Amino acid sequence: MILNLKLRLVINLKKVFCDFLSLLASSLLGLCLLISGFLIFINLYHYDYISYDSKINYSDYYNVSTFQKNIDSAFDKVQSVDINSVSVNNRTVANSVRNIIIDSINDLKKSKIYTSVGEQNVDFKTVYDYNVELLSNYSYNTLFYIPYSVELQVRDYSFAKSFDEVSSSFESTKSYIDLVSNYLRNRLLSNSDYIYTTDITRMTIFNELSDSLALVTNNYVRLSNEILKLADWYVSSFGGVR
Amino acid sequence: MKAILAKVCCFFKYLLFIFAFALTLLGVIMTYKRLDKNLVESIYIFIPFLLVFIALICDLFIKSGKGVRKNLLMQLTSCLVFIVIILIGVRAKFDTNMLLYYKYGISYNPLYFSDNLSFILSMLYFLFFAHIFLFVKELVESKGKKKEVVNS
């Protein structure tokens, strides 16, 4: 009788132990299901969000067309100056400054944003490329190099004073563009993170792609405005049609 | 129906495990190569893989593994975990929309991979311990049944 009771107790204990193990295993599997379910859904949503692209007609896009118009206008203004009509004393400096400006304008004409015409698909990579090109190439080659090299050419002439204004304008634009471009680069690079898509305000009130594109194209417009200012200074200093 | 589904999942589980391991290995090699780190240091990443591998082998060859093989929840969860690991590995290698893919110049996104590594490892450990609990349960139950048969 006692033996039978003991046996039943052992069997019951074993049953409780087995149920406990089963419960533990199911809890762990539930946790696994929870994590994997979360990862699958967030990955699908994240993939969908960052692979988003939008069709943009560059000819109608205000910032891009303004940049292209400014560059063309600056080129025409510089070309309108007839070097032969410049006084002999200033002819050499006029020629070398003109070459510096024309070289940088030609460099800007090779930029991805200048060569973009018609309707195209724009995605995060396109915006990132525009931004990297501006930051690594034009920020130095145009905004730093031009005032520095023009200043070297004109420092012994009377128009050096008038160039100071243009030079300081270049400097402030460079620092603004560097700041915004660095912010934008870091923002775009963080798109591998799920946080990029879980920011509620960004999901609801504005489109990340169009916002980034507007920022980067606005920087290009600021750059072209500086080139236009430089062309105006060149024309007013060496003569020609303004 | 349940048994058939468990069998199908059980078959795919082994296949998915191989792919999941291969993609994780690729991720570790790419990441460590970029940092010039010794691969031996990555051993902690492969310990849970090894443990799960041992558990999967035990599933096949140990008698008490039969009960685990029939457990549909276990089979479905295992498949889902390996699918998630494959998804993460594939995205780190092929998702060119993530801009960090270009940043390091290795055609791989090591940051995305390492961000998800902790999830991968914890899921594998959970899976291994769930296996162990079910093994022990099956073992205890089978011994209990044997004793009952002897006593009767």
Interface residues (C-beta under 8 A of the other chain):
Chain A: L7 I11 K14 K15 F17 C18 L21 S22 L24 A25 S26 L28 L29 L31 C32 L33 I35 S36 G37 L39 I40 N43 Y47 I50 S51 D123 F124 K125 Y128 L188 L189 N191 S192 D193
Chain B: L73 M74 T77 L80 V81 I83 V84 L87 I88 R91 D95 T96 N97 M98 L99 L100 Y101 Y102 K103 N109 L111 Y112 D115 N116 F119 S122 M123 F126 L127 F129 A130 H131 F133 L134 V136 K137 V140 E141 G144 E148 N151
